[in-house]
Amino acid sequence: MPNAIGTKANLVVTIPAYDGSITGGVMLAGHTDVVPVDGQSWSSDPFTAELREDRLYGRGTADMKAFTGVILALLPDFLSSPLATPLHLAWTYDEEVGCHGAVTLLADLDARGIHPDICVVGEPTSMRAVSAHKSSHLYRVSFTGLASHSSNTPNGVNAIEYAARAIAFIRSIADEHRLEGPFDASFEVPHSTVNVGTISGGVAVNTVADRCEFEFEFRAIPGVSPASIFSRIEDYVLEELRTEMRAENAAADVSFAPIGAVPALSAAGTGAALQLVHELTKTTSEETVGYGTEGGLFQLAGIDTVVCGPGSIRQAHTANEYIDLAQISACEDFMRALAVHIMQP
Ligand SMILES: [Zn+2]
């Protein structure tokens, strides 16, 4: 299922149920992209899987190609006898840069009349059932001022100075959530967070900066409205800062561009999926994670979703990323149990 311009694609396989039906059933979801290795020091080629001391090393081993590899290797198990309900394999593109593939995946499945009942997202949870994570929302803010020789500052509009005030305001929102909540003790960081991650602007120290851009993200605990956090930032920047900028020069401007958003996964929305994962892993624990996944989008689309996959998030995105072979075995056990579970009795 290619994207609109045909440069990337989601890969989707549906194994129909014994009666030919293709809707309902279980979806196993993962992303095919990985984060870059630029600037990282690896002791082996990151894009050649290498076995050393009961670990498989390589970019994506933990996040999350071991999961997809196990499923593909065990496809014969899933095909060995008719299934009671369909099985869907959904591999998405561009997860790491904002879950863009999952958005088009849901639309494409919908257009084909496919609506899975349950989804397991195989992000690295050490094969533990994760039923909740925060939402995450990424934005770029661009300030356009007016350049001038710095000996005549009133002639220009300093984009960096206005951006700095916006950043200070964003930090005050972060402090508010850190000090006053709302809190959810099930998360390692028990409150919503806000972070400015990049900034660039200006051309020379003796020139009033006509341009400054920064990127920020916030992660809201389930139950906190992301729109309420964003609108406070937007209101301050557009109503206070932009008004002041335009009082200096009418051509000045500020704009927001969304980079990506992942809705929260809420424990309140998991039922049958959590039960299934508990049954297949023979565990009863239910955890939260700090990172976002495509699971939030799937849950929002009405698919009962749990995150459960092999490997540890601690190794994800790092140099010398690896997965313990024991984790791959545990994932194999899970998939074999799933194959038995969804076979027609
Ligand atoms: Zn991942």
Residues whose N, C-alpha, C, O or C-beta is under 5 A from the ligand:
A	BS01	ZN	D63 M64 E123
